[in-house]
Amino acid sequence: MRCIPWLLLLFLSLFGATECGISSQWDECNCIWQEWEAWGDCDSECNGRRRRSRQVSLYSNVPGCVFEFNTCATNDMGWDYSSCNAFCHNGGTSNSYSCSCITGFYGACCGFQVNCGDPGSITNGNLNGGTFTYGSTVTYTCHTGYRLVDGSSSRKCELNAIWTGTKPKCAYYNSCASGPCKNGATCTNIPDDYQCACTYGWSGKNCDVDILPPVLTNCSSDKYITISKLTDLVEWQIPSFTDSHNFRIDVTANYLTNEFTFPWGDFNVSYSAVKPSNGLSTDCLFGVSLRPNPCTPINPPANGALICNNWRTDYGQFCTFLCKESYAVPRGVIIDDFYVCGASGSWTPTNTIPDCSVMVTNLQSTTGYNIGPTYSNCSESSDNHRETQEFYIEKLSQSDFSYFCEKFQEECIPENVSVQC
């Protein structure tokens, strides 16, 4: 506090008043305060300040008393200040200087509310709710026959002035009402469209595309026939082709009837059915094989090698034999050129090969013995084994059965000769 001379202090205490900023000429100039003027306007809508002023009077005819405010007091003594409009809008709290707004409001006086703006309408639907300020919720609904997709059915205005979620759209959801799916298909509505679950044999958007080929039944299996004659009449069941969709079927076959006289050999029988409506086809294919009766196996001779054709054995077998070196068949045994098995399945002249049971080195004389070519080594890796195979090919080609080599020239080679010891 500013110090006041003791005489002035005594004077002020006698009159019950203490003023700060009074000049030393106050009494000398007979200074007197005038009444305060009315308060001025508040400088703010809320939490503002206002002021008022007052004048001082004095006797200017006193020497040294200049007619100025500062003669009696400092300038600040002529003004008074106070708070005004100490309030906040919309439930805000005031501390006389500023506002603390509740959530959703802002501004110096909390006079503004967060607004997310119009979230937008949707085609074939409705926007429900016309308040777009903070905390407000809007919903979307669709007209009959439509369904909300690709967005949120409910949206809320957030503090950041942005709507939650995304704006949906109304998609048509009754496409199946027109019955677009055909041929017994099941229709499922999907947004702005439909899906058909087709029954068997139908495809396409509306299940009106025939994808069923002809249905085959009674197709014969492969036939393997052994006979003793050169030809045989073979019969089979004619296959059946049907279509559950009742479209026309065209059938072609490589044999005019369901029977044919076949010679020995392999043959294919085919039936082909085509639906002109969709171009799909179904085939029945089976084979017919005719062979002579199979031959029973024969054993190689003791101390000898059985040599036979190892190609086309189902058409016939032609075998001969050689005795091992230093061995021969017994005296008087006739050695036939070939042992043959044909369509009858029986060997000619016999199915027994004579054994090479006599050691030539023990004989006093070879008179009466049929000693022919021999072999020394039956091992497949030996040169003698190869010579034996070549011997057989040459012998067969010069025999009465040379036609078997002539008919199957590419197979009548030493590599296809079987040698069993």
Buried (B, 14 or more C-beta within 10 A) or exposed (E): EEEBEEEBEEBBEEEEEEBEEBBEBBBBBBBEBEEEEEEEEBEEEBBBBBBBEBEBEBEEEEEEBEEEBEBBBEEEBBEBEEEBBBBBBBEBEBEBEBBEBEEBBBBBBBBBBBBBEEBEEBEBBEBEBEEBBBBBEBEBBBEEEBBBBEBBEEBBBEEEEEBEEEBBBBBBBEBBEEEBBBBEBEBEBBBBEBBBEBEEBBBBBBBBBBEBBBBBEEBBEEBEEBBEEEEBEBEBEBBBBEBEEEBEBEBEBEBEEBEBEBEBEEBEBEBBBBBEEBEBBBBBBBEBBBBBBEBEEBEBBEBBBBBBBBBBBBBBBBBBBBBBEBBBBEEEBEBBEBBBBBBEEBBEEEBEBBBBBBEBEEBEEEEEBBBEEBBEBBEEEEEBBBBBBEBBBEBBEEBEBEEBBEEBEEBBBBEBBBBBB
